[in-house]
């Protein structure tokens, strides 16, 4: 398997639907890291993967830090589901995974026939040879069956000059550990901020710093694939009642996200009808908007802009949850094609 784009996704409703409505062309270009979230049930997870991602499509299986259960118990229950035979799982290991979990992966090599992935941060990358030796010995495998995922985590607050320094550091470490010996190598990061601090009733730009960083690394290591967290941050914050919700579209384009932001009206705090005007603003940015036929997400933006969207109660502008689907579907489609263009240029 060699996929040039590896998005790291939370397994929540918005992300599930975003994957479901991807074209087969785009699905063939990506291999997502699917992070199991808290309160996820093993039986529903298996059925949701088959429905939203597809049968025998490779994906990396990992757990979000918010997951509160026992990793081994979840995995065993998941593998007991008959439909799990339809999944093409690449289990993710890391130094912080419990030994019982690693033992279970080793024991079930009859099901895990697609190799494994090792997910490490920058500090763990510095001492990777020791970590790798221990894990490979435990699992009785070698680099040729391992995909290395270098997850830099949150880099949103780093200035651009620091991003280039970080890219140089990652490149040097990949050289030192002879990373090209791995089956595949992915460098991923997350630069979408946890809290949007941009003006209301305005269009703002945020730099996609992980894309900038990856291009620097790729210049020295052409075998390295690109990874990001979509148009989201890595954390899973639980918001309470009374939080200020501002309708917003997050639209990936080249090296930036275009943030088309509405307003918060205390008298009407859930005024999602604003999405009609926000979509119209985006569609009128003809040098940015990719067109209604670009992706399912772009089609939904076009429909909302022209008030052609339909629902049980007539024109459906969508909720914040719906717009996670739309933003993510466009993002995955755009980045998958962007990476392909870059590699063929």
Secondary structure, DSSP 4 states (H G I P E B T S, - for coil): ---SEEEEEE-SHHHHHHHHTS-HHHHTTB--EEEEPTT--HHHHHHHHHHHT-TT-EEEEEE-TT--S-HHHHHHHHHTSGGGGG-EEEEEE-TTS-HHHHHHHHHTTTT--S-EEEEE-HHHHHTHHHHHHHHHHHHT--GGGEEEEEEEEE-TT--HHHHHHHHHHHHHHHHHTTGGGSSEEEEEEE-S-SS----SSEEEEEE-HHHHHHHHHHHH-TTEEEEE-SSS-S------TT-----EEEEEETTEEEEEE----GGGTT-TTHHHHHHHHHHT-TTT---TTS-HHHHHHHHHHTT---BTTBS----HHHHHHHHHHHHHHHHHHHHHHHHH-
